[in-house]
């Protein structure tokens, strides 16, 4: 069954509004979660690392004030896209490792398809 | 910077064997993973190589040569359901994964 749950699976919003996406680890605690963005027919780009109880670390070129990340508990991380614009329309996917070992897989949520009109 | 190159598209017939290559150039390397993604879906883990050599998991095998910064995914006995995008990914420090450009595999009858 699913290891990481993401909600909502899709959202349509108007330009200038904010959208919050939730990511939950199921039956395990995730001190770290990773947020990716994927444009159609393209690769997954790491946006930021969400750290429980501390600030997220953002990849180069990702605006931290636009993509607010909160990791308030060991099972929940949220990504808020603030003042969304059409160019923010994309597929956002969260992920986490259930176990911390070299060969353990990264488990992904089912993703959120954001469309900004 | 980080760079992982894959062929953009590969087409093969059902029952055949196909190899998807990945060459990488990254700062930091702990291992190479492969993920499968069907259209509109989440990526799912296929395999992981930390050391040189071949890892076999059922119909899928993955190979790594660290000295050549190269790896490949081998899919045998192709099935229609294998039609998907395949991504290699390098594990870097902080458990971060950097994904390759992706290869769309089309399996035909």
HADDOCK unambig.tbl for C-alpha pairs under 7 A between the chains (distance, minus, plus):
assign (segid A and resid 42 and name CA) (segid B and resid 101 and name CA) 6.77 0.50 0.50
assign (segid A and resid 43 and name CA) (segid B and resid 99 and name CA) 6.57 0.50 0.50
assign (segid A and resid 43 and name CA) (segid B and resid 100 and name CA) 6.51 0.50 0.50
assign (segid A and resid 43 and name CA) (segid B and resid 101 and name CA) 5.21 0.50 0.50
assign (segid A and resid 43 and name CA) (segid B and resid 102 and name CA) 5.98 0.50 0.50
assign (segid A and resid 44 and name CA) (segid B and resid 99 and name CA) 6.08 0.50 0.50
assign (segid A and resid 103 and name CA) (segid B and resid 48 and name CA) 5.86 0.50 0.50
assign (segid A and resid 105 and name CA) (segid B and resid 45 and name CA) 5.85 0.50 0.50
assign (segid A and resid 106 and name CA) (segid B and resid 45 and name CA) 6.98 0.50 0.50
assign (segid A and resid 108 and name CA) (segid B and resid 42 and name CA) 6.04 0.50 0.50
assign (segid A and resid 108 and name CA) (segid B and resid 43 and name CA) 6.45 0.50 0.50
assign (segid A and resid 109 and name CA) (segid B and resid 42 and name CA) 6.42 0.50 0.50
assign (segid A and resid 110 and name CA) (segid B and resid 41 and name CA) 6.16 0.50 0.50
assign (segid A and resid 110 and name CA) (segid B and resid 42 and name CA) 4.93 0.50 0.50
assign (segid A and resid 111 and name CA) (segid B and resid 42 and name CA) 6.43 0.50 0.50
